[in-house]
Amino acid sequence: MDKYYINPNIEEAETLPSSFYRSKKAFKKVKNNIYLNSWQYIGDEFTLLPLNQSVYPFVLLEHFLTEPMVLVKNQDDNIKCLSNVCTHRGNIVVNNPGQLKNLICSYHGRKFDLNGKFKSMPEFEKTKDFPRPCDNLHEFKIEKLGPFLFAGINPKFEISETFKIMNERIGFLPLNQFKFDNSKSKDYLVNSNWALYCDNFLEGFHIPFVHNDLNDVLDYGNYTTLIYDKMNVQIGYTDSAEETFDLPKDHPDYGKNVAAYYYWIFPNIMLNFYPWGLSVNIVKPLSIDKTKVSFRSYIYDETKLNAGAGAILDKVEREDEFVVEGVQKGLSSSFYKTGRFSPTREKGVHHFHKLIAEFINN
């Protein structure tokens, strides 16, 4: 497969070719080179692991990576992310969330402690060179932003460095007080390539043309995108009397009316902070032209839910879906190959395409 090249100079650069969004080979490369080497959002510890000696089994990006994992909070309140596959015959170890003192496979009784270390196994007294390190459950890396948990299979960058940069702007927020609201959380099925959905998120260029209500709230002229290593942030300022953040004096945006901070972490994590709380959006590839997008809402101040940039998330999502699905159809044209970037409005998309090329080519 040809390598991808994105000119680092946005004024000269062309987008990823249309073939990238249609290619099964490229989709496989995305899985092996990008998603297996990056971080994924799991959830918040208060919802998933409310007590010590709690366990929470899950599948990381089901129907794509499909990696069985289990979150464990041990007796010391330390959180670990372990493989949920028994090292004997591959059975799932933990099937339901709850409290456990040990992890015991229901197939043949192999027992592990809450750190994933092998403890015992019936009928193995005569087995030579046993147990070995491979008889322990594999431990995955896990990091936290406040109560929010992120894990990776084999991440190639440190997400903790990303969190440090994020905290320069959102560190004043009491994240541990944000409460998960299942009634305002929802999954959407989008008939497009996962990367097209991210392309759309990563620029405010389309807002005046696609989102009339949102455009009435945001100050398009001052809409700002800041680029970092594996992350970028779009800052939505406003001139209206809509809800804005109450920023402390030492904040880099103090004195400005900020309606929203739209953070994106490569490749597919979106953390959208509003005065009312946080909307986490996870883009989950299913096939080359199907994507599931999971919205998870965390409320801090419910009195601000119905005003400002975060008041009509479902409507904005539907408008985005319409456009993204239209692009997916358009990319089947034999007359479209690549496009150019707006240097003033598409810095985030350019950054994303550079990262895709970097990871896939390695």
Secondary structure, DSSP 8 states (H G I E B T S, - for coil): -------SSTTT-B---HHHHH-HHHHHHIIIIIGGGSEEEEEEHHHH--STTEEEEEEETTTTT-EEEEEEE-TT--EEEEE-B-TTT--BS--S-EE-SSEE-TTT--EE-TTS-EEE-TT-TT-SS-S-GGGS--EEEEEEETTEEEEESS-SS-HHHHHHHHHHHHTTS-GGG-EEEEEEEEEEEESS-HHHHHHHHT-STTHHHH-HHHHHHS-GGG-EEEE-SSEEEEEEE--SSS------TTSTTTTS-EEEEEEEETTTEEEEEETTEEEEEEEEEEETTEEEEEEEEEES-GGGTTSSTTS-HHHHHHHHHHHHHHHHHHTT-TT----B--TTT-HHHHHHHHHHHHHHH-
